[in-house]
Amino acid sequence: MILERIVGNYHRRLLPILVIIEPLLLGASLYVGTLIRFGDLSVASVDELTPIWPRALSFALIGVACLVAVGLYNQRLRDNFPGVLVRLVIALSLAGILMMLLFYTFPSLYLGRGVFGLSLLVALVALGTLRAGYLRLLRQGNNRRRVLVLGAGNRASHILSFRRSTDFIGVSFVGFVQMPGEAVVVPDRRCVSLDQPLPRYAARHHVDQVVIAVDDRRVGLPMEQLLECRTGGVDVVELATFIEQELGLLKLDALDAGWLIFSPGFNRRLLRRWGKRLFDIAASLMLLIATAPVMVVAALAIWLESGGRGPVLYRQMRIGEEGIPFELLKFRSMQVDAESDGKPRWASKCDSRITRVGQETSYPQIPD
């Protein structure tokens, strides 16, 4: 029970453990695939399969990189198991493509199609089982992080505006506390009253985190009690920070100038910027290689539809960091003379300017 409590309350800290377990499963899947295919790990008669460990190591490293690319190590991932399974299929498919490129580049690492196909299937079953158990553990009510919200007005009601069951995975709300002079907007059944000082109430109800969501922090906020909670091991966060940590988004009507001023998201140190840039380039190159066949087909379809006339790519100016303009390239989805009058217009349903390749089933509703 103690282990389950730790996992439930601090599930984001379990992700590094997954980073250790899943590469081991990926590497082991290659051994299991070989065993299923030949019934013998030594495979003495098949020289191209010995030794197995360099292939297993390569598959583990590439597989983890693909899991990262599809967001399975994102602390704010909120998918149910079907969504996680789709991500796993995409990641392993991408890993399969990259492994084939690796076989072509380094023939000494070549692995038979039968063995590799079985290994991918074993990896999918193993990773799927692990992720299913992980999600089930997080959803157990007695393992969730217990959160008390200070506030029951307009700002606190933002939390209840998220209605998906996976929005606050691993979180159980103890209740909402009405603060002095605050109009109650949260349903009465969700409200609780503090019949004792906040630190004692938090200890009695096993509160792990207090969220500050009062409409006016200048009125009645118990600063000394919050400090006592903080020193007693209870996490104290502001509403906007809580929503960002749990959902990975910023709810604009829950922000204020103070939160923006003290937000840690404006780190512009050179090392961080270079690290982010290198990661962006590496990830982009991997995705470019993986999606190259699809892009070739799309380009060919556009070229054939236009009878070899007109560009395949459309160029458009956009505004980037620090207001610096840059040129964006995207596949052309409209006729070449779609805006011949020089006036940009939103696409509409059944728009005659859209090519057959660029047709979509739905279009955004643009207000007049």
C-alpha positions as a LaTeX table, in Angstrom:
\begin{tabular}{lrrr}
\hline
Residue & $x$ (\AA) & $y$ (\AA) & $z$ (\AA) \\
\hline
Met1 & 0.00 & 0.00 & 0.00 \\
Ile2 & 2.85 & 2.39 & 0.71 \\
Leu3 & 4.25 & 1.88 & $-2.80$ \\
Glu4 & 0.81 & 2.39 & $-4.33$ \\
Arg5 & 0.40 & 5.59 & $-2.32$ \\
Ile6 & 3.70 & 6.94 & $-3.63$ \\
Val7 & 2.79 & 6.04 & $-7.21$ \\
Gly8 & $-0.66$ & 7.58 & $-6.92$ \\
Asn9 & 0.39 & 10.84 & $-5.33$ \\
Tyr10 & 3.53 & 11.42 & $-7.35$ \\
His11 & 2.81 & 9.64 & $-10.61$ \\
Arg12 & 4.81 & 12.17 & $-12.62$ \\
Arg13 & 7.92 & 10.99 & $-10.78$ \\
Leu14 & 7.30 & 7.45 & $-12.00$ \\
Leu15 & 8.02 & 8.40 & $-15.60$ \\
Pro16 & 11.81 & 8.12 & $-15.15$ \\
Ile17 & 11.21 & 4.52 & $-14.01$ \\
Leu18 & 9.31 & 3.87 & $-17.23$ \\
Val19 & 12.31 & 5.24 & $-19.13$ \\
Ile20 & 14.36 & 2.46 & $-17.51$ \\
Ile21 & 11.86 & $-0.40$ & $-17.82$ \\
Glu22 & 10.66 & 0.20 & $-21.37$ \\
Pro23 & 14.11 & 0.11 & $-23.05$ \\
Leu24 & 14.70 & $-3.21$ & $-21.28$ \\
Leu25 & 11.40 & $-4.52$ & $-22.64$ \\
Leu26 & 12.27 & $-3.30$ & $-26.13$ \\
Gly27 & 15.66 & $-4.99$ & $-26.05$ \\
Ala28 & 14.22 & $-8.18$ & $-24.57$ \\
Ser29 & 11.54 & $-8.30$ & $-27.27$ \\
Leu30 & 14.26 & $-8.94$ & $-29.85$ \\
Tyr31 & 15.45 & $-11.97$ & $-27.89$ \\
Val32 & 11.89 & $-13.22$ & $-27.47$ \\
Gly33 & 11.22 & $-12.73$ & $-31.18$ \\
Thr34 & 14.32 & $-14.75$ & $-32.04$ \\
Leu35 & 13.30 & $-17.47$ & $-29.62$ \\
Ile36 & 9.81 & $-17.68$ & $-31.10$ \\
Arg37 & 11.13 & $-17.71$ & $-34.66$ \\
Phe38 & 13.96 & $-20.25$ & $-34.25$ \\
Gly39 & 13.36 & $-21.85$ & $-30.86$ \\
Asp40 & 17.01 & $-21.26$ & $-29.92$ \\
Leu41 & 18.74 & $-18.04$ & $-28.91$ \\
Ser42 & 22.14 & $-19.24$ & $-30.05$ \\
Val43 & 21.01 & $-19.62$ & $-33.68$ \\
Ala44 & 24.42 & $-21.02$ & $-34.45$ \\
Ser45 & 23.51 & $-21.83$ & $-38.04$ \\
Val46 & 22.38 & $-18.31$ & $-38.83$ \\
Asp47 & 25.50 & $-16.16$ & $-38.76$ \\
Glu48 & 23.68 & $-12.93$ & $-39.53$ \\
Leu49 & 21.76 & $-13.14$ & $-36.25$ \\
Thr50 & 24.72 & $-13.53$ & $-33.93$ \\
Pro51 & 25.32 & $-11.73$ & $-31.72$ \\
Ile52 & 21.85 & $-10.33$ & $-30.96$ \\
Trp53 & 22.73 & $-7.72$ & $-28.35$ \\
Pro54 & 23.91 & $-4.93$ & $-30.78$ \\
Arg55 & 20.54 & $-5.15$ & $-32.55$ \\
Ala56 & 18.67 & $-5.24$ & $-29.24$ \\
Leu57 & 20.56 & $-2.18$ & $-28.01$ \\
Ser58 & 19.88 & $-0.29$ & $-31.24$ \\
Phe59 & 16.19 & $-1.20$ & $-31.12$ \\
Ala60 & 15.93 & $-0.10$ & $-27.48$ \\
Leu61 & 17.51 & 3.30 & $-28.15$ \\
Ile62 & 15.52 & 3.98 & $-31.31$ \\
Gly63 & 12.32 & 2.72 & $-29.68$ \\
Val64 & 12.66 & 5.04 & $-26.68$ \\
Ala65 & 13.35 & 7.98 & $-28.99$ \\
Cys66 & 10.14 & 7.18 & $-30.87$ \\
Leu67 & 8.17 & 6.87 & $-27.62$ \\
Val68 & 9.42 & 10.33 & $-26.70$ \\
Ala69 & 8.49 & 11.67 & $-30.14$ \\
Val70 & 4.85 & 10.56 & $-29.83$ \\
Gly71 & 4.52 & 12.06 & $-26.35$ \\
Leu72 & 4.38 & 8.93 & $-24.20$ \\
Tyr73 & 6.84 & 10.42 & $-21.72$ \\
Asn74 & 4.96 & 13.69 & $-21.49$ \\
Gln75 & 4.12 & 14.40 & $-17.85$ \\
Arg76 & 0.82 & 15.91 & $-18.96$ \\
Leu77 & $-0.34$ & 13.00 & $-21.12$ \\
Arg78 & $-4.08$ & 12.53 & $-20.53$ \\
Asp79 & $-4.98$ & 9.76 & $-22.98$ \\
Asn80 & $-7.04$ & 6.73 & $-22.01$ \\
Phe81 & $-5.62$ & 3.30 & $-22.85$ \\
Pro82 & $-6.97$ & 3.30 & $-26.44$ \\
Gly83 & $-5.17$ & 6.59 & $-27.04$ \\
Val84 & $-1.98$ & 5.27 & $-25.47$ \\
Leu85 & $-2.24$ & 2.12 & $-27.59$ \\
Val86 & $-2.51$ & 4.22 & $-30.77$ \\
Arg87 & 0.59 & 6.14 & $-29.74$ \\
Leu88 & 2.42 & 2.87 & $-29.11$ \\
Val89 & 1.50 & 1.57 & $-32.56$ \\
Ile90 & 2.71 & 4.80 & $-34.17$ \\
Ala91 & 5.94 & 4.79 & $-32.16$ \\
Leu92 & 6.75 & 1.16 & $-32.99$ \\
Ser93 & 5.89 & 1.69 & $-36.65$ \\
Leu94 & 8.26 & 4.65 & $-36.73$ \\
Ala95 & 10.89 & 2.58 & $-34.90$ \\
Gly96 & 10.46 & $-0.16$ & $-37.52$ \\
Ile97 & 11.08 & 2.30 & $-40.35$ \\
Leu98 & 14.16 & 3.72 & $-38.66$ \\
Met99 & 15.49 & 0.24 & $-37.94$ \\
Met100 & 15.13 & $-0.64$ & $-41.64$ \\
Leu101 & 17.16 & 2.45 & $-42.51$ \\
Leu102 & 19.71 & 1.33 & $-39.95$ \\
Phe103 & 19.87 & $-2.14$ & $-41.57$ \\
Tyr104 & 20.48 & $-0.48$ & $-44.94$ \\
Thr105 & 23.17 & 1.84 & $-43.55$ \\
Phe106 & 24.89 & $-0.83$ & $-41.41$ \\
Pro107 & 24.38 & $-4.24$ & $-43.04$ \\
Ser108 & 26.13 & $-5.95$ & $-40.11$ \\
Leu109 & 23.06 & $-5.12$ & $-37.98$ \\
Tyr110 & 20.63 & $-6.69$ & $-40.42$ \\
Leu111 & 17.78 & $-8.66$ & $-38.87$ \\
Gly112 & 15.45 & $-11.00$ & $-40.73$ \\
Arg113 & 11.93 & $-9.76$ & $-41.46$ \\
Gly114 & 10.35 & $-12.67$ & $-39.63$ \\
Val115 & 12.33 & $-12.13$ & $-36.45$ \\
Phe116 & 11.87 & $-8.37$ & $-36.54$ \\
Gly117 & 8.14 & $-8.60$ & $-37.20$ \\
Leu118 & 7.69 & $-10.95$ & $-34.25$ \\
Ser119 & 9.87 & $-8.68$ & $-32.09$ \\
Leu120 & 7.68 & $-5.66$ & $-32.90$ \\
Leu121 & 4.57 & $-7.64$ & $-31.96$ \\
Val122 & 6.13 & $-8.78$ & $-28.68$ \\
Ala123 & 7.21 & $-5.20$ & $-27.93$ \\
Leu124 & 3.67 & $-3.93$ & $-28.54$ \\
Val125 & 2.18 & $-6.53$ & $-26.18$ \\
Ala126 & 4.81 & $-5.90$ & $-23.49$ \\
Leu127 & 4.63 & $-2.10$ & $-23.60$ \\
Gly128 & 0.84 & $-2.17$ & $-23.87$ \\
Thr129 & 0.57 & $-4.39$ & $-20.79$ \\
Leu130 & 2.94 & $-2.17$ & $-18.83$ \\
Arg131 & 1.09 & 1.02 & $-19.78$ \\
Ala132 & $-2.32$ & $-0.57$ & $-19.03$ \\
Gly133 & $-1.16$ & $-1.48$ & $-15.53$ \\
Tyr134 & 0.31 & 1.98 & $-15.03$ \\
Leu135 & $-2.93$ & 3.72 & $-16.06$ \\
Arg136 & $-5.04$ & 1.39 & $-13.92$ \\
Leu137 & $-2.90$ & 2.15 & $-10.89$ \\
Leu138 & $-3.25$ & 5.89 & $-11.46$ \\
Arg139 & $-7.03$ & 5.66 & $-11.70$ \\
Gln140 & $-7.51$ & 3.90 & $-8.37$ \\
Gly141 & $-9.31$ & 6.36 & $-6.14$ \\
Asn142 & $-7.27$ & 5.66 & $-3.01$ \\
Asn143 & $-4.04$ & 6.34 & $-4.87$ \\
Arg144 & $-4.85$ & 9.79 & $-6.23$ \\
Arg145 & $-3.22$ & 12.99 & $-5.08$ \\
Arg146 & $-5.65$ & 14.77 & $-2.76$ \\
Val147 & $-6.14$ & 18.44 & $-3.61$ \\
Leu148 & $-7.90$ & 21.14 & $-1.57$ \\
Val149 & $-8.93$ & 24.31 & $-3.43$ \\
Leu150 & $-9.00$ & 27.60 & $-1.54$ \\
Gly151 & $-11.79$ & 29.48 & $-3.29$ \\
Ala152 & $-15.31$ & 28.75 & $-4.46$ \\
Gly153 & $-15.93$ & 31.69 & $-6.79$ \\
Asn154 & $-15.33$ & 32.45 & $-10.45$ \\
Arg155 & $-11.65$ & 31.51 & $-10.54$ \\
Ala156 & $-12.19$ & 28.24 & $-8.69$ \\
Ser157 & $-14.99$ & 27.30 & $-11.08$ \\
His158 & $-12.43$ & 27.12 & $-13.92$ \\
Ile159 & $-11.36$ & 23.75 & $-12.54$ \\
Leu160 & $-14.88$ & 22.36 & $-12.97$ \\
Ser161 & $-15.05$ & 23.56 & $-16.58$ \\
Phe162 & $-12.84$ & 20.62 & $-17.58$ \\
Arg163 & $-15.18$ & 17.66 & $-17.78$ \\
Arg164 & $-13.19$ & 14.81 & $-19.34$ \\
Ser165 & $-12.44$ & 11.93 & $-16.99$ \\
Thr166 & $-8.78$ & 12.12 & $-17.98$ \\
Asp167 & $-8.36$ & 15.87 & $-17.44$ \\
Phe168 & $-7.17$ & 15.51 & $-13.84$ \\
Ile169 & $-5.79$ & 12.00 & $-13.87$ \\
Gly170 & $-4.37$ & 10.96 & $-10.51$ \\
Val171 & $-6.12$ & 13.86 & $-8.72$ \\
Ser172 & $-8.92$ & 13.69 & $-6.15$ \\
Phe173 & $-10.47$ & 16.99 & $-5.05$ \\
Val174 & $-11.15$ & 17.12 & $-1.32$ \\
Gly175 & $-13.35$ & 20.17 & $-1.88$ \\
Phe176 & $-13.58$ & 23.91 & $-2.45$ \\
Val177 & $-13.33$ & 26.34 & 0.44 \\
Gln178 & $-15.32$ & 29.59 & 0.32 \\
Met179 & $-13.12$ & 32.52 & 1.32 \\
Pro180 & $-14.37$ & 35.65 & 3.17 \\
Gly181 & $-16.41$ & 38.01 & 0.99 \\
Glu182 & $-16.43$ & 35.61 & $-1.94$ \\
Ala183 & $-19.58$ & 34.80 & $-3.93$ \\
Val184 & $-20.01$ & 31.04 & $-4.31$ \\
Val185 & $-20.10$ & 29.82 & $-7.93$ \\
Val186 & $-18.98$ & 26.24 & $-7.33$ \\
Pro187 & $-21.88$ & 23.80 & $-6.63$ \\
Asp188 & $-22.65$ & 23.51 & $-2.92$ \\
Arg189 & $-22.01$ & 19.76 & $-2.91$ \\
Arg190 & $-18.37$ & 20.42 & $-3.86$ \\
Cys191 & $-17.81$ & 22.96 & $-1.08$ \\
Val192 & $-16.29$ & 22.15 & 2.31 \\
Ser193 & $-15.93$ & 24.32 & 5.41 \\
Leu194 & $-12.80$ & 24.53 & 7.52 \\
Asp195 & $-13.83$ & 23.60 & 11.07 \\
Gln196 & $-10.22$ & 23.90 & 12.23 \\
Pro197 & $-7.00$ & 25.64 & 11.15 \\
Leu198 & $-5.91$ & 24.84 & 7.63 \\
Pro199 & $-2.73$ & 22.86 & 8.54 \\
Arg200 & $-4.67$ & 20.63 & 10.93 \\
Tyr201 & $-7.47$ & 20.17 & 8.38 \\
Ala202 & $-4.94$ & 19.24 & 5.70 \\
Ala203 & $-3.33$ & 16.65 & 7.99 \\
Arg204 & $-6.68$ & 15.21 & 9.04 \\
His205 & $-7.93$ & 14.82 & 5.46 \\
His206 & $-4.54$ & 13.74 & 4.03 \\
Val207 & $-4.30$ & 16.76 & 1.70 \\
Asp208 & $-1.28$ & 16.61 & $-0.58$ \\
Gln209 & $-1.71$ & 19.93 & $-2.38$ \\
Val210 & $-3.49$ & 23.25 & $-1.81$ \\
Val211 & $-4.54$ & 25.29 & $-4.85$ \\
Ile212 & $-4.99$ & 29.05 & $-4.42$ \\
Ala213 & $-8.03$ & 30.01 & $-6.51$ \\
Val214 & $-9.53$ & 32.96 & $-4.65$ \\
Asp215 & $-11.10$ & 35.79 & $-6.62$ \\
Asp216 & $-9.25$ & 38.43 & $-4.58$ \\
Arg217 & $-6.05$ & 37.39 & $-2.82$ \\
Arg218 & $-5.96$ & 40.61 & $-0.85$ \\
Val219 & $-8.96$ & 39.53 & 1.23 \\
Gly220 & $-8.72$ & 36.84 & 3.88 \\
Leu221 & $-5.91$ & 34.65 & 2.49 \\
Pro222 & $-4.39$ & 32.80 & 5.51 \\
Met223 & $-0.74$ & 33.37 & 4.70 \\
Glu224 & 0.67 & 32.05 & 7.99 \\
Gln225 & $-1.38$ & 28.87 & 7.76 \\
Leu226 & $-0.34$ & 28.37 & 4.14 \\
Leu227 & 3.31 & 28.78 & 5.16 \\
Glu228 & 2.80 & 26.18 & 7.88 \\
Cys229 & 1.27 & 23.82 & 5.31 \\
Arg230 & 4.21 & 24.38 & 3.00 \\
Thr231 & 6.77 & 23.66 & 5.68 \\
Gly232 & 4.74 & 20.61 & 6.68 \\
Gly233 & 5.15 & 19.02 & 3.27 \\
Val234 & 1.89 & 20.13 & 1.61 \\
Asp235 & 2.44 & 21.61 & $-1.86$ \\
Val236 & 0.88 & 25.06 & $-2.39$ \\
Val237 & 0.35 & 26.32 & $-5.95$ \\
Glu238 & $-1.59$ & 29.03 & $-7.74$ \\
Leu239 & $-4.58$ & 28.14 & $-9.94$ \\
Ala240 & $-2.93$ & 28.89 & $-13.29$ \\
Thr241 & 0.15 & 26.86 & $-12.33$ \\
Phe242 & $-2.03$ & 23.93 & $-11.23$ \\
Ile243 & $-3.93$ & 23.89 & $-14.55$ \\
Glu244 & $-0.69$ & 24.16 & $-16.51$ \\
Gln245 & 0.95 & 21.31 & $-14.58$ \\
Glu246 & $-2.04$ & 19.00 & $-14.85$ \\
Leu247 & $-3.35$ & 19.76 & $-18.34$ \\
Gly248 & $-0.38$ & 21.27 & $-20.16$ \\
Leu249 & $-2.30$ & 24.40 & $-21.15$ \\
Leu250 & $-2.83$ & 27.96 & $-20.01$ \\
Lys251 & $-6.39$ & 29.03 & $-19.32$ \\
Leu252 & $-6.19$ & 32.69 & $-20.28$ \\
Asp253 & $-9.10$ & 33.89 & $-18.16$ \\
Ala254 & $-7.41$ & 32.35 & $-15.11$ \\
Leu255 & $-4.16$ & 34.29 & $-15.60$ \\
Asp256 & $-3.12$ & 37.52 & $-13.98$ \\
Ala257 & $-0.13$ & 39.84 & $-14.35$ \\
Gly258 & 1.49 & 38.54 & $-11.16$ \\
Trp259 & 1.55 & 34.97 & $-12.44$ \\
Leu260 & 3.17 & 36.06 & $-15.72$ \\
Ile261 & 5.82 & 38.12 & $-13.94$ \\
Phe262 & 6.94 & 35.27 & $-11.69$ \\
Ser263 & 6.46 & 32.49 & $-14.25$ \\
Pro264 & 9.63 & 30.43 & $-14.90$ \\
Gly265 & 8.80 & 30.04 & $-18.59$ \\
Phe266 & 10.96 & 32.91 & $-19.86$ \\
Asn267 & 14.33 & 31.19 & $-19.52$ \\
Arg268 & 16.49 & 32.46 & $-22.37$ \\
Arg269 & 19.91 & 31.25 & $-21.26$ \\
Leu270 & 22.19 & 30.36 & $-24.14$ \\
Leu271 & 22.68 & 26.73 & $-23.08$ \\
Arg272 & 18.92 & 26.14 & $-22.85$ \\
Arg273 & 18.25 & 27.79 & $-26.21$ \\
Trp274 & 20.98 & 25.79 & $-27.96$ \\
Gly275 & 19.80 & 22.57 & $-26.33$ \\
Lys276 & 16.24 & 23.19 & $-27.45$ \\
Arg277 & 17.40 & 24.07 & $-30.96$ \\
Leu278 & 19.48 & 20.91 & $-31.30$ \\
Phe279 & 16.57 & 18.79 & $-30.09$ \\
Asp280 & 14.20 & 20.51 & $-32.53$ \\
Ile281 & 16.55 & 19.84 & $-35.45$ \\
Ala282 & 17.13 & 16.20 & $-34.48$ \\
Ala283 & 13.42 & 15.49 & $-33.96$ \\
Ser284 & 12.52 & 17.27 & $-37.21$ \\
Leu285 & 15.04 & 15.23 & $-39.19$ \\
Met286 & 13.67 & 11.98 & $-37.75$ \\
Leu287 & 10.10 & 12.96 & $-38.62$ \\
Leu288 & 11.21 & 14.17 & $-42.06$ \\
Ile289 & 12.78 & 10.79 & $-42.82$ \\
Ala290 & 9.75 & 8.89 & $-41.48$ \\
Thr291 & 7.19 & 10.95 & $-43.40$ \\
Ala292 & 9.20 & 11.35 & $-46.63$ \\
Pro293 & 7.24 & 8.64 & $-48.49$ \\
Val294 & 3.92 & 10.29 & $-47.60$ \\
Met295 & 5.20 & 13.70 & $-48.69$ \\
Val296 & 6.41 & 12.29 & $-52.01$ \\
Val297 & 2.95 & 10.82 & $-52.66$ \\
Ala298 & 1.29 & 14.12 & $-51.72$ \\
Ala299 & 3.61 & 16.12 & $-54.00$ \\
Leu300 & 3.01 & 13.69 & $-56.87$ \\
Ala301 & $-0.78$ & 13.91 & $-56.42$ \\
Ile302 & $-0.69$ & 17.73 & $-56.48$ \\
Trp303 & 1.54 & 17.73 & $-59.55$ \\
Leu304 & $-0.67$ & 15.27 & $-61.45$ \\
Glu305 & $-3.89$ & 17.12 & $-60.61$ \\
Ser306 & $-2.47$ & 20.41 & $-61.87$ \\
Gly307 & $-1.20$ & 18.74 & $-65.04$ \\
Gly308 & 2.38 & 19.62 & $-64.23$ \\
Arg309 & 1.55 & 23.34 & $-64.07$ \\
Gly310 & 1.91 & 25.44 & $-60.97$ \\
Pro311 & 4.07 & 24.94 & $-57.89$ \\
Val312 & 3.62 & 21.98 & $-55.56$ \\
Leu313 & 4.57 & 24.04 & $-52.52$ \\
Tyr314 & 2.87 & 27.24 & $-51.37$ \\
Arg315 & 4.94 & 30.00 & $-49.80$ \\
Gln316 & 3.53 & 32.24 & $-47.10$ \\
Met317 & 5.04 & 34.83 & $-44.78$ \\
Arg318 & 4.59 & 34.35 & $-41.03$ \\
Ile319 & 5.79 & 36.26 & $-37.97$ \\
Gly320 & 8.27 & 34.43 & $-35.76$ \\
Glu321 & 10.22 & 35.08 & $-32.58$ \\
Glu322 & 10.87 & 38.74 & $-31.75$ \\
Gly323 & 8.62 & 39.79 & $-34.65$ \\
Ile324 & 11.03 & 38.50 & $-37.30$ \\
Pro325 & 9.16 & 37.35 & $-40.44$ \\
Phe326 & 9.96 & 33.99 & $-42.01$ \\
Glu327 & 8.75 & 32.10 & $-45.05$ \\
Leu328 & 6.55 & 29.05 & $-44.47$ \\
Leu329 & 6.36 & 26.23 & $-47.03$ \\
Lys330 & 3.30 & 23.98 & $-47.21$ \\
Phe331 & 1.69 & 21.76 & $-49.83$ \\
Arg332 & $-0.58$ & 23.72 & $-52.13$ \\
Ser333 & $-4.24$ & 22.88 & $-51.53$ \\
Met334 & $-5.84$ & 25.62 & $-53.68$ \\
Gln335 & $-5.79$ & 26.68 & $-57.31$ \\
Val336 & $-2.78$ & 28.75 & $-58.34$ \\
Asp337 & $-4.93$ & 31.86 & $-58.89$ \\
Ala338 & $-7.01$ & 31.39 & $-55.71$ \\
Glu339 & $-6.32$ & 34.95 & $-54.59$ \\
Ser340 & $-5.61$ & 36.59 & $-57.92$ \\
Asp341 & $-7.32$ & 39.81 & $-56.80$ \\
Gly342 & $-4.77$ & 40.18 & $-54.01$ \\
Lys343 & $-7.36$ & 39.89 & $-51.23$ \\
Pro344 & $-6.87$ & 36.99 & $-48.81$ \\
Arg345 & $-10.10$ & 35.13 & $-47.97$ \\
Trp346 & $-10.90$ & 32.29 & $-45.59$ \\
Ala347 & $-11.77$ & 28.96 & $-47.17$ \\
Ser348 & $-15.44$ & 28.03 & $-46.98$ \\
Lys349 & $-17.42$ & 24.85 & $-47.40$ \\
Cys350 & $-17.55$ & 23.67 & $-51.03$ \\
Asp351 & $-15.04$ & 26.38 & $-51.95$ \\
Ser352 & $-14.34$ & 26.06 & $-55.69$ \\
Arg353 & $-10.77$ & 27.27 & $-55.19$ \\
Ile354 & $-9.80$ & 24.12 & $-53.28$ \\
Thr355 & $-8.26$ & 21.31 & $-55.29$ \\
Arg356 & $-9.39$ & 17.72 & $-54.99$ \\
Val357 & $-6.18$ & 16.86 & $-53.14$ \\
Gly358 & $-6.82$ & 19.70 & $-50.72$ \\
Gln359 & $-10.45$ & 18.87 & $-50.03$ \\
Glu360 & $-11.40$ & 18.47 & $-46.36$ \\
Thr361 & $-14.56$ & 17.15 & $-44.77$ \\
Ser362 & $-15.08$ & 20.16 & $-42.52$ \\
Tyr363 & $-14.05$ & 23.81 & $-42.33$ \\
Pro364 & $-13.70$ & 26.22 & $-39.43$ \\
Gln365 & $-16.62$ & 28.51 & $-38.80$ \\
Ile366 & $-15.32$ & 32.03 & $-39.32$ \\
Pro367 & $-17.46$ & 34.82 & $-37.87$ \\
Asp368 & $-18.60$ & 37.57 & $-40.23$ \\
\hline
\end{tabular}
